[in-house]
Amino acid sequence: MTAGDLGKQPREGQALTALDEPGGDTLVQASSGNEVEDGPFTTRQLLRLDEALRVADESTGLTFSVYIGEFETPTREFAEKLAAQVKDSDHAVLLAVSPNQRKLEIVTGSEARKRISDRDAKLAGLSMAAAFAGGDLAGGVMAGLDQLASHAGRR
């Protein structure tokens, strides 16, 4: 699913850092202290996103991952390549967001697709795009995770 235009760009000087490995514990690289280096999220937002990922994983039995960063072109193929790197990719759901390029891709593995329809993913993408347009990157990602997990249902 491609949501296309994400709305407002991040503030100048707010560089984005991509995940080292999709499906990992963190969304951006952290410094040795409590601050996030060059990331779009505060420590509090990262903790909330980490909790949202954990809840989505545990409640559905699927593996949810988030990628924030630049996309290579073609964007859909790039997102699918990232999703294939997630452990047990058949049961994975990837939310890939590139605020600078104003792109959003939601990729579901073959088993996850049986529980999350394209329509469900599109609705989640529209909700995320609305939050992004209002300048709320973390809130948009959390809203998308919540909607997709709700549509996937319990294990």
N, C-alpha and C positions, 0 to 999 in steps of 0.2 A: 504494500500500500504506500502510495506517495501522497503526502499531505501538501507538498509544495511550499508555498509562501508561509513562513512562520511568523511574520510580523516584525516587531521592533528588534533591531540589532543589539548585541550586548554593548555596555558602555565602553568607551575607548579605554585602552589599557587593561581590559579584562580578558586576557588571553585564555584560550581554552586548551585543555590537556586531554588527549584521548586516553581511553583505557589501554593499559599495557596488554591486557588479555581479557576479552569478553568473558563474562561469567565469574569474574573475580569478586573479591570482597569489597573493593573500593571503586569509586567512580573516577577519581582523579588522583594524581600522585600527591602525597602529603610530605611536608618537610619534617625535620626532626622535632619541631615544636608542635604547637597546637594549630598553627595556621596552614592553610593550603597554598602551596606555591602556584602562582599563575593560573589558578582555577577559577571557574565562574561561581563556585559555591562557598559559603561560609562553613565553618566546622559544624555548626548546628544543622545546617541544611544537609551536609554529608551524613550526619548521624541519622537524620530523619529519612533520607533516601536509602541508607543501608537498612534501616528497620523496615521500610516499605518493601524493599526487595526480599528480605527475609520472610516477612509475612506472606507475600505473594507466592514465594517458593513453597513454604510450608503448607499453606492452605490449599494449594492447587496440585502439588506434586510435580509442577512444571519448573523449569529453570528460567528465571527472568534475568535479563542482562540489559545494561544501559551503556551506550557509547555516545560520548559527547566529543565532537571534533570535526575536522575537515573530512569531506568525502572525496574519494577519487571518482572519476567518471568512467563509465556510466554509474550513477549513484546506486541504482537498485542492485546491480551486480556486486558493487563494493559492499553493500549491506549484507547481501547473501553470503559473501565470502567471510565476513566477520561472524555471522551467525553460525557458519559451518565450523568455526573454531571453538564454539562453546561445547563443553563436555555434554554428552548425550544430546546432541543437536536436534534429534527428532522430537524431543520433549522441551525444546527451548523456545523462548520468545525474546526477541531482541528489539529494543527501542533505540534507534540510531538517530541522533539529532545533530545537525550542523547549523547552529545559529548564524554564523557568518555567511553561509551559503543559503540560508533560509530554506533548509530541506529537512524532511522527516521521513524516515522509513521504519515500518514495523514489519519484522520478518518472523514468521512462525514456522517451526519445524513440522514435519509431516504428522506427527501425533498431536502436537499442540493445535494444529490447524483443524483437527476434528472437533475441538472444543471451543475454538475462537474463530468465528466466521470472518470473512472479509468485511462484511457489514459491521461487525463488532469492532474490528480493528480500525475501520474508517471513522466510526463514531468516537473512539478513543483518540484518534489522530486529530479530529476536529476540536475536541475538548482541549487537547494539548496545545494546538495552534492558537486557540483563543487565549489561553494563559500566557503563551509566549509573546503574543501581540501586546499583552499588557505588561510585559517586562518580567514575568515570573517564570524563569526557566525551571527552577526546582519544583515549584508548585505544579507546573504543567507536566513534568515527568512523573511526579507522584500521582497526579490525577489519572494519567494514562496507565500507570501500573495498577492502580486501584480498579479502574474500569475493566482492564483486560483480565485481571484476576477474578473479578466478579463474573464476567462472562464465561470464564473457563470453569467456574464452579469448583466444588470440593473434589478431592481425589476420587 
